[in-house]
Amino acid sequence: MPKKPKPDTRKVKIGRHKVVTYSYGDSDEVLFLLNGGPGIPCDYLRDPLLPLVEAGYRVVTYDQLGTGASDKPKDKSLWTIGRYVEEVETVRKALDLGKIHLLGHSWGGWLSIEYTLKYQKALKSLILSNTCGDMPHLVEQLERHRAALGPETVAMMQRFEATENYKHPSYQAAITILNYRHVFRSDDWPKTVTDAFGKLNMDIYGTVQGPNEFLYIGNIKDWNRIPDMHRIAVPVLIICGQHDEMAPACSMRMHNALPNSEVTVLPNCSHMAMYEDPPAYLARLTTFLDARRGRRKA
């Protein structure tokens, strides 16, 4: 296995706090990564995409406020998608990245959509990985995943959700099955993934999303940007897994709203396709990015 390159690490001030950034390579072609969560460090997305440095890209990412090596304030009013959009723009400007290729995975995809709608001139291209643009539609897909467990299991889950007893062993067993089917279809999770989820900041995750991947009751639950996505003119790659929690139907909903997009569904993959089929995932990204190199800096 190739040795992981050493990053150029910097701290960027975000209001009264600081976030830690990581940059690999020195190319003018910048791939800026926004990881999922919300509330986990960037390592799990950063590490499998580092081969793109050898493909001629500068890979840049950071631990979002409240995660990883960045400051961890306790003020829950900070955990909104609008504030995170300004955080992304502050980091881009502080690192003098110019025009970027932006890749958002999962929650990072929601953040990327919101960022693009406000700061589209900063982008060369956009990659929406394993994500969605319409939360109520996603909830419909999650209900379909849950229904496949059978009516008795669904009733059990709803009973514990009604009393907010999310830690009950029976409820957790159902979530474990759903995670295996739709989040990461493997018995053995890589250390970067287990470490990231082990460091989950539940204040952020619970405030924005909810108690787990299959119940959305946080402040993002009504978010829907499909009506606005026709304004995104940059080239967009949408990539998802065949069994993704954010199902191919979510990808198609975005594709139909975007004027300049293409969709790839990776067979036998779910939400963590960059680990489930790294060659296919990286090849698709590289092909898309290589076709869009060399555009003017901001």
C-alpha positions as CSV (number, residue, x, y, z in Angstrom):
1,M,0.0,0.0,0.0
2,P,1.4,3.4,-1.0
3,K,2.5,5.6,1.9
4,K,0.0,8.4,2.7
5,P,1.5,11.8,1.8
6,K,2.1,14.3,4.5
7,P,-0.3,17.2,4.5
8,D,0.3,20.9,4.7
9,T,-1.8,21.6,7.8
10,R,-3.1,25.0,8.7
11,K,-5.6,26.6,11.1
12,V,-8.2,29.0,9.8
13,K,-10.2,31.3,12.0
14,I,-14.0,30.9,11.9
15,G,-15.5,33.7,13.9
16,R,-14.2,33.2,17.5
17,H,-13.1,29.6,16.7
18,K,-10.6,27.8,14.5
19,V,-10.7,24.8,12.1
20,V,-7.9,22.7,11.0
21,T,-7.3,22.2,7.2
22,Y,-5.3,19.6,5.3
23,S,-3.8,20.1,1.8
24,Y,-2.0,17.4,-0.3
25,G,-0.1,18.2,-3.5
26,D,0.6,21.5,-5.2
27,S,-1.5,21.4,-8.4
28,D,-3.5,24.4,-9.5
29,E,-6.4,21.9,-10.0
30,V,-7.9,21.8,-6.5
31,L,-10.4,19.2,-5.4
32,F,-12.0,20.5,-2.2
33,L,-13.7,17.7,-0.1
34,L,-16.7,18.2,2.2
35,N,-17.3,15.1,4.3
36,G,-20.5,13.7,5.6
37,G,-21.9,13.4,9.1
38,P,-22.6,16.0,10.2
39,G,-20.3,15.9,13.2
40,I,-17.4,13.6,12.2
41,P,-13.8,14.3,11.1
42,C,-12.8,14.4,7.5
43,D,-10.4,11.4,7.6
44,Y,-12.8,8.8,6.2
45,L,-13.4,10.8,3.0
46,R,-9.9,12.3,2.7
47,D,-7.9,9.1,2.9
48,P,-9.5,7.0,0.1
49,L,-9.3,10.0,-2.3
50,L,-5.6,10.8,-1.8
51,P,-4.7,8.8,-4.9
52,L,-6.1,11.7,-6.9
53,V,-2.9,13.6,-5.8
54,E,-1.0,11.3,-8.1
55,A,-3.5,11.9,-10.8
56,G,-2.6,15.6,-10.7
57,Y,-4.9,17.2,-8.2
58,R,-4.4,19.1,-5.0
59,V,-6.7,17.5,-2.5
60,V,-7.9,19.9,0.2
61,T,-10.2,19.3,3.1
62,Y,-10.7,20.3,6.7
63,D,-12.3,19.2,10.0
64,Q,-15.6,21.1,10.1
65,L,-16.2,23.1,13.3
66,G,-17.0,20.8,16.1
67,T,-15.1,17.8,14.7
68,G,-11.7,16.2,14.6
69,A,-8.8,18.6,15.4
70,S,-10.9,21.7,15.0
71,D,-12.4,23.7,17.9
72,K,-15.5,22.1,19.6
73,P,-17.8,24.9,20.9
74,K,-20.9,23.8,22.8
75,D,-23.2,26.4,21.3
76,K,-25.9,24.5,19.4
77,S,-27.0,27.6,17.5
78,L,-23.9,27.1,15.4
79,W,-25.1,23.9,13.9
80,T,-27.0,25.1,10.8
81,I,-26.3,24.5,7.1
82,G,-26.2,28.3,6.5
83,R,-23.4,28.9,8.9
84,Y,-21.4,25.9,7.5
85,V,-21.7,27.4,4.0
86,E,-20.0,30.5,5.2
87,E,-17.4,28.4,7.0
88,V,-16.6,26.6,3.6
89,E,-16.2,30.0,1.9
90,T,-14.0,31.3,4.7
91,V,-11.7,28.3,4.3
92,R,-11.5,28.6,0.5
93,K,-10.5,32.2,0.7
94,A,-8.1,31.8,3.6
95,L,-6.2,29.0,1.7
96,D,-6.4,31.1,-1.6
97,L,-7.8,28.1,-3.5
98,G,-9.3,30.1,-6.3
99,K,-11.8,28.1,-8.5
100,I,-12.3,24.6,-7.1
101,H,-13.7,21.3,-8.0
102,L,-16.0,20.6,-5.1
103,L,-16.9,17.1,-3.9
104,G,-19.5,16.6,-1.1
105,H,-20.4,13.3,0.3
106,S,-23.7,12.7,2.2
107,W,-24.2,15.7,4.5
108,G,-21.3,17.2,2.6
109,G,-23.4,17.0,-0.5
110,W,-26.2,19.0,1.1
111,L,-23.6,21.5,2.1
112,S,-22.1,21.5,-1.4
113,I,-25.5,22.2,-3.0
114,E,-26.2,25.0,-0.6
115,Y,-22.7,26.4,-1.1
116,T,-23.0,26.2,-4.9
117,L,-26.3,28.1,-5.0
118,K,-24.6,31.0,-3.2
119,Y,-21.0,30.8,-4.4
120,Q,-21.2,29.2,-7.8
121,K,-18.6,31.5,-9.4
122,A,-16.0,29.8,-7.1
123,L,-16.5,26.4,-8.8
124,K,-15.2,24.6,-11.8
125,S,-17.3,21.5,-11.2
126,L,-19.4,19.8,-8.6
127,I,-19.4,16.2,-7.5
128,L,-22.4,15.1,-5.4
129,S,-21.5,11.7,-3.9
130,N,-24.1,9.5,-2.2
131,T,-26.4,12.4,-1.3
132,C,-29.7,14.0,-2.1
133,G,-31.3,17.4,-2.8
134,D,-34.7,16.8,-1.2
135,M,-35.0,15.7,2.4
136,P,-38.7,14.8,2.4
137,H,-38.1,12.6,-0.7
138,L,-35.1,11.0,1.1
139,V,-37.3,10.1,4.1
140,E,-39.7,8.3,1.7
141,Q,-36.7,6.2,0.5
142,L,-35.6,5.5,4.0
143,E,-39.1,4.3,4.9
144,R,-38.9,2.0,1.9
145,H,-35.6,0.6,3.3
146,R,-37.2,0.2,6.7
147,A,-40.3,-1.5,5.3
148,A,-38.1,-4.3,3.9
149,L,-37.4,-5.4,7.5
150,G,-41.0,-6.4,7.8
151,P,-44.1,-4.8,9.5
152,E,-43.4,-6.2,13.0
153,T,-39.9,-4.7,13.0
154,V,-41.1,-1.4,11.6
155,A,-43.8,-1.3,14.4
156,M,-41.1,-2.0,17.0
157,M,-38.9,0.8,15.7
158,Q,-41.8,3.2,15.7
159,R,-42.7,2.3,19.2
160,F,-39.2,3.0,20.5
161,E,-39.0,6.2,18.4
162,A,-42.2,7.4,19.9
163,T,-40.6,7.2,23.4
164,E,-37.2,8.4,22.1
165,N,-35.7,5.1,23.3
166,Y,-33.1,4.9,20.6
167,K,-30.6,2.9,22.6
168,H,-32.8,-0.1,23.2
169,P,-31.0,-3.3,22.0
170,S,-33.9,-4.3,19.7
171,Y,-34.0,-0.9,18.1
172,Q,-30.2,-0.9,17.7
173,A,-30.3,-4.3,16.1
174,A,-32.7,-3.1,13.4
175,I,-30.4,0.0,12.8
176,T,-27.4,-2.4,12.5
177,I,-29.1,-4.4,9.8
178,L,-30.1,-1.2,7.9
179,N,-26.5,0.1,8.2
180,Y,-25.2,-3.1,6.8
181,R,-27.6,-3.1,3.9
182,H,-27.5,0.6,3.0
183,V,-24.5,2.4,4.6
184,F,-21.6,0.0,4.3
185,R,-22.0,-3.5,3.0
186,S,-19.1,-5.1,4.8
187,D,-18.5,-7.0,8.0
188,D,-15.1,-5.3,8.4
189,W,-15.1,-1.5,8.4
190,P,-11.7,0.2,7.8
191,K,-10.1,1.9,10.7
192,T,-10.5,5.3,9.1
193,V,-14.3,4.7,9.1
194,T,-14.6,3.3,12.6
195,D,-12.4,6.0,14.0
196,A,-14.5,8.7,12.3
197,F,-17.8,7.4,13.5
198,G,-16.3,6.7,16.9
199,K,-15.6,10.5,17.2
200,L,-19.1,11.5,16.1
201,N,-20.2,14.7,17.8
202,M,-23.8,13.9,18.6
203,D,-24.6,17.5,19.5
204,I,-24.1,18.4,15.8
205,Y,-25.5,15.2,14.3
206,G,-28.6,15.2,16.5
207,T,-29.3,18.9,16.1
208,V,-29.0,18.8,12.3
209,Q,-30.1,15.3,11.4
210,G,-31.4,13.1,14.2
211,P,-30.4,10.0,16.3
212,N,-29.3,7.8,13.4
213,E,-29.1,7.5,9.6
214,F,-32.8,6.4,9.2
215,L,-34.7,8.9,11.3
216,Y,-34.6,12.6,10.3
217,I,-36.0,14.9,13.0
218,G,-33.3,17.6,13.2
219,N,-33.3,21.1,11.7
220,I,-32.5,19.8,8.2
221,K,-35.7,17.6,8.0
222,D,-37.6,19.9,5.7
223,W,-34.7,21.0,3.5
224,N,-35.4,20.8,-0.2
225,R,-33.3,22.5,-2.9
226,I,-34.6,20.7,-6.0
227,P,-36.7,23.7,-7.0
228,D,-33.5,25.8,-7.1
229,M,-31.0,23.4,-8.7
230,H,-31.8,24.6,-12.2
231,R,-29.6,27.6,-11.3
232,I,-26.5,25.4,-11.0
233,A,-24.8,25.7,-14.3
234,V,-21.4,24.1,-13.6
235,P,-20.9,20.5,-14.7
236,V,-22.2,18.1,-12.0
237,L,-21.3,14.4,-11.5
238,I,-23.8,12.6,-9.3
239,I,-22.6,9.3,-8.0
240,C,-24.3,6.8,-5.7
241,G,-24.4,3.1,-4.8
242,Q,-27.0,0.6,-6.0
243,H,-28.1,-0.1,-2.4
244,D,-27.4,3.5,-1.1
245,E,-29.5,4.8,1.8
246,M,-29.7,7.9,-0.4
247,A,-31.1,5.7,-3.1
248,P,-30.6,6.1,-6.9
249,A,-34.1,7.7,-6.9
250,C,-32.5,10.6,-5.0
251,S,-29.8,10.9,-7.6
252,M,-32.3,10.9,-10.4
253,R,-34.3,13.6,-8.7
254,M,-31.3,15.9,-8.7
255,H,-30.2,14.9,-12.2
256,N,-33.7,15.8,-13.6
257,A,-33.4,19.3,-11.9
258,L,-29.9,20.1,-13.0
259,P,-29.1,21.5,-16.5
260,N,-25.6,20.0,-16.8
261,S,-25.3,16.7,-14.9
262,E,-24.5,13.0,-15.3
263,V,-25.3,10.1,-13.0
264,T,-23.3,7.0,-12.1
265,V,-24.8,4.2,-10.0
266,L,-22.1,1.8,-8.8
267,P,-23.4,-1.8,-8.6
268,N,-23.1,-3.7,-5.3
269,C,-22.3,-0.5,-3.4
270,S,-24.2,1.4,-0.8
271,H,-23.4,4.7,0.9
272,M,-19.6,4.2,1.3
273,A,-18.8,3.4,-2.3
274,M,-15.3,4.9,-2.1
275,Y,-14.5,1.9,0.2
276,E,-16.8,-0.7,-1.4
277,D,-15.4,-0.3,-4.9
278,P,-12.4,2.0,-4.8
279,P,-11.2,1.4,-8.4
280,A,-14.6,2.1,-9.9
281,Y,-15.2,5.1,-7.7
282,L,-11.8,6.7,-8.3
283,A,-11.9,6.0,-12.1
284,R,-15.3,7.7,-12.4
285,L,-14.1,10.8,-10.5
286,T,-10.9,11.0,-12.5
287,T,-12.6,10.8,-15.8
288,F,-15.1,13.5,-14.8
289,L,-12.4,15.8,-13.4
290,D,-9.9,15.3,-16.2
291,A,-12.5,16.6,-18.7
292,R,-12.8,19.8,-16.7
293,R,-9.3,20.8,-16.0
294,G,-7.6,24.1,-16.6
295,R,-10.4,26.7,-16.1
296,R,-9.7,30.2,-15.0
297,K,-9.0,30.8,-11.3
298,A,-11.4,33.0,-9.3
